[in-house]
Amino acid sequence: MKIRVNGKEYQFDTSLNVSQLLQKLNIKGQWIVVELNTNIVDKQKYDETTLSDGDTVEIVGFVGGG
């Protein structure tokens, strides 16, 4: 399965859900937003949102500061 994450192509042997993708990419944090094919994914649905071959994912993290 090939998916594009933040403009970079990744290949995985098995299908993944959003939570598994974040784990594989070692992305942690409460302050992120995941967009799947131009639609924002609700955090409560990360485990049930399965990725498909050819999907485009954008992951944005928020940083605080002053």
N, CA and C of each residue as an Amber inpcrd file, in Angstrom:
protein
   198
   0.8480000  -1.1700000   0.0000000   0.0000000   0.0000000   0.0000000
   0.8960000   1.2360000   0.0000000   0.6570000   2.1350000  -0.9260000
   1.3920000   3.3960000  -0.9930000   0.4720000   4.5240000  -0.5620000
   0.9870000   5.3730000   0.3130000   0.2640000   6.5870000   0.6920000
   1.2570000   7.7400000   0.7130000   0.7370000   8.9230000   0.5820000
   1.5650000  10.1300000   0.6070000   1.2660000  10.8630000   1.9130000
   2.3310000  11.1200000   2.6730000   2.2010000  11.8140000   3.9630000
   3.0450000  13.0740000   3.8990000   2.3870000  14.2060000   4.0510000
   3.0640000  15.5130000   4.0060000   3.9910000  15.6220000   2.7950000
   3.5150000  15.1300000   1.6590000   4.2490000  15.2590000   0.4070000
   5.2680000  14.1680000   0.1360000   5.4830000  13.2590000   1.0880000
   6.4540000  12.1850000   0.9100000   5.7250000  10.8510000   0.7770000
   6.1700000  10.0360000  -0.1860000   5.5100000   8.7490000  -0.4160000
   6.0740000   7.6750000   0.5050000   5.1580000   6.8870000   1.0890000
   5.5250000   5.7710000   1.9660000   4.8740000   4.5100000   1.4330000
   5.5300000   3.3830000   1.6530000   4.9750000   2.0920000   1.2700000
   4.8940000   1.2180000   2.5180000   3.7350000   0.5800000   2.7200000
   3.5050000  -0.3110000   3.8450000   3.0050000  -1.6450000   3.3120000
   3.3750000  -2.7180000   4.0130000   2.9890000  -4.0610000   3.5930000
   1.5330000  -4.3830000   3.8930000   0.9760000  -3.7520000   4.9080000
  -0.4040000  -4.0320000   5.3120000  -1.1820000  -2.7330000   5.3860000
  -2.5040000  -2.8450000   5.4340000  -3.3120000  -1.6440000   5.5920000
  -3.1710000  -1.1490000   7.0370000  -3.3680000   0.1290000   7.2090000
  -3.2130000   0.7760000   8.5110000  -4.4000000   1.6680000   8.7870000
  -4.6490000   1.9160000  10.0660000  -5.5730000   2.9870000  10.4060000
  -4.7260000   4.2050000  10.7760000  -5.3650000   5.3180000  11.0470000
  -4.6340000   6.5580000  11.3180000  -3.7540000   6.4140000  12.5590000
  -4.2540000   5.7920000  13.6180000  -3.4530000   5.6000000  14.8350000
  -2.1870000   4.8030000  14.5510000  -2.3150000   3.7480000  13.7730000
  -1.1530000   2.9170000  13.4400000  -0.1470000   3.6910000  12.5960000
  -0.6340000   4.5150000  11.6780000   0.2640000   5.3430000  10.8720000
   1.0600000   6.2810000  11.7640000   0.3960000   6.9410000  12.6970000
   1.0880000   7.8560000  13.5940000   2.1480000   7.1270000  14.4110000
   1.8410000   5.9130000  14.8500000   2.8200000   5.1160000  15.5930000
   4.0130000   4.7600000  14.7170000   3.7570000   4.3060000  13.4950000
   4.8440000   3.9140000  12.5880000   5.7530000   5.0930000  12.2530000
   5.1700000   6.2800000  12.1610000   5.9520000   7.4750000  11.8430000
   6.5110000   8.1360000  13.1000000   6.2520000   7.5250000  14.2630000
   6.7200000   8.0300000  15.5530000   6.2520000   9.4650000  15.7980000
   5.0020000   9.7130000  15.4750000   4.4040000  11.0340000  15.7040000
   3.5300000  10.9440000  16.9410000   3.9070000  11.7190000  17.9300000
   3.1710000  11.7220000  19.1890000   2.7070000  13.1370000  19.4620000
   1.7630000  13.2360000  20.3280000   1.3340000  14.5660000  20.7250000
  -0.1560000  14.7460000  20.6320000  -0.6100000  15.5370000  21.5190000
  -2.0300000  15.8170000  21.6110000  -2.4330000  16.9060000  20.6190000
  -1.4800000  17.7150000  20.2370000  -1.7870000  18.8960000  19.4350000
  -1.4620000  18.6900000  17.9660000  -2.0730000  17.6680000  17.3790000
  -1.9160000  17.4500000  15.9420000  -3.2890000  17.3440000  15.2890000
  -3.2950000  17.6170000  14.0050000  -4.4980000  17.4490000  13.1910000
  -4.1100000  16.5740000  12.0020000  -4.9520000  15.5940000  11.7060000
  -4.7160000  14.7150000  10.5650000  -5.7900000  14.9840000   9.5250000
  -5.3320000  15.2250000   8.3060000  -6.2290000  15.4410000   7.1780000
  -6.0390000  14.2740000   6.2140000  -7.1280000  13.6280000   5.8710000
  -7.0990000  12.4900000   4.9550000  -7.8730000  12.8520000   3.7010000
  -7.1720000  12.9450000   2.5890000  -7.7930000  13.3050000   1.3010000
  -8.6460000  14.5630000   1.4310000  -8.0810000  15.5820000   2.0170000
  -8.6510000  16.9210000   2.2210000  -9.7540000  16.9910000   3.2710000
  -9.9800000  15.9180000   4.0270000 -10.9830000  15.9240000   5.0990000
 -10.2930000  15.7100000   6.4420000 -10.5990000  16.5600000   7.4080000
 -10.0170000  16.4160000   8.7450000 -10.6360000  15.2110000   9.4280000
  -9.7770000  14.3830000  10.0350000 -10.2180000  13.1730000  10.7340000
 -10.3890000  13.5020000  12.2110000 -11.5560000  13.2020000  12.7540000
 -11.8360000  13.4030000  14.1730000 -10.9240000  12.4950000  14.9920000
 -10.3110000  13.0330000  16.0480000  -9.3810000  12.2580000  16.8720000
 -10.0130000  10.9730000  17.4110000 -11.2940000  11.0040000  17.7350000
 -11.9670000   9.8150000  18.2590000 -12.1170000   8.7280000  17.1900000
 -11.8710000   9.0710000  15.9230000 -12.0400000   8.1090000  14.8400000
 -10.7140000   7.6330000  14.2430000  -9.5910000   7.9730000  14.8740000
  -8.2850000   7.5440000  14.3600000  -8.1930000   6.0270000  14.2660000
  -8.7050000   5.3170000  15.2840000  -8.6060000   3.8490000  15.2980000
  -9.4870000   3.1860000  14.2440000 -10.5670000   3.8270000  13.8750000
 -11.4940000   3.2150000  12.9270000 -11.3620000   3.7530000  11.5040000
 -10.4840000   4.7300000  11.2950000 -10.2950000   5.2990000   9.9630000
  -9.1450000   4.5730000   9.2710000  -9.5030000   3.6960000   8.3370000
  -8.5220000   2.8780000   7.6320000  -8.0190000   3.6130000   6.3920000
  -6.7230000   3.5440000   6.1900000  -6.1050000   4.1580000   5.0240000
  -6.1340000   3.1900000   3.8520000  -6.2040000   3.7420000   2.6540000
  -6.2390000   2.9300000   1.4340000  -5.0890000   3.3190000   0.5210000
  -4.7550000   2.4100000  -0.3800000  -3.7050000   2.6700000  -1.3590000
  -4.0210000   3.9590000  -2.1150000  -3.0300000   4.8410000  -2.2020000
  -3.1950000   6.0880000  -2.9340000  -3.7010000   7.2570000  -2.1080000
  -3.9900000   7.0310000  -0.8290000  -4.4750000   8.1200000   0.0230000
  -3.4010000   9.1890000   0.2140000  -3.8690000  10.3960000   0.4760000
  -2.9870000  11.5130000   0.7960000  -3.3110000  11.9680000   2.2100000
  -2.2790000  12.0160000   3.0440000  -2.4380000  12.3880000   4.4510000
  -1.5780000  13.6120000   4.7330000  -2.1420000  14.5760000   5.4050000
  -1.3890000  15.7230000   5.8840000  -1.4900000  15.7280000   7.3970000
  -0.3550000  15.8440000   8.0640000  -0.3130000  15.8690000   9.5260000
   0.2900000  17.2020000   9.9410000  -0.4780000  17.9540000  10.7260000
  -0.0420000  19.2840000  11.1480000   0.0250000  19.2980000  12.6720000
   1.1370000  19.7680000  13.1970000   1.3090000  19.8990000  14.6350000
   1.2790000  21.3610000  15.0410000   0.6840000  21.6250000  16.1860000
   0.6120000  22.9810000  16.6930000   1.6830000  23.1770000  17.7570000
   2.3330000  24.3280000  17.7260000   3.4050000  24.6330000  18.6470000
   3.0380000  25.9140000  19.3860000   3.1560000  25.8760000  20.6860000
   2.8910000  27.0760000  21.4830000   4.1550000  27.8910000  21.6580000
   3.9970000  29.1080000  22.0420000   5.1400000  29.9560000  22.2680000
   4.7280000  31.4080000  22.2810000   5.6770000  32.2300000  22.4890000
   5.3360000  33.6430000  22.5650000   6.3600000  34.5420000  22.0160000
